[in-house]
Amino acid sequence: MKLVILFGPQAVGKMTVGQCLEAKTDLKLFHNHMSIDFVSPFFDYGTPAGKRLVSVIRQEIFEEVSKSELEGLIFTFVWAFDLQSDWNYIEQVSSLFESRGGMVYLVELEADLEERKKRNTTENRLAHKPTKRDVKWSEAELIKTYEKHRLNSMPGEIIKPNYMRMNTIGLEADQAAELIKKEFDL
């Protein structure tokens, strides 16, 4: 069992790289908006009910996949490094898979704000993330989160053995997926 956690700021390319990695491996993609967009017709993700439901859905998927016969899972996540709760969440999800004999791979993606603003409007992003289709709102959220939180790690901050970081500027998603596959022998 393998768990690949693709993390980084909004619109850095997590889902798109995840789609390419899924196509190159036997891993299934569970991008973070699959749960957010499922709940959003009922409750906004920013509300207590929305956050609780998204959390329950993700936890149930992780539980079932971690004890299944599947090869593994690719999960995307926006990790705010200034929030201890996000560190705890990554540790909790990792521990679940590791406790069942699984391997966890952490892949951090980075790109500057201007590049992410451009990517915020890509056809693939808008097709797979209904809550991002209000592009003006989505860009404002992207900027607000950038100003409020630290969304990439500092050098040496992540000390896990199965960790890699890549800047996605000028790198096609397919190339990034191939690098990840090769690095971790997926």
Disulfide bonds with the S-S distance in Angstrom:
none
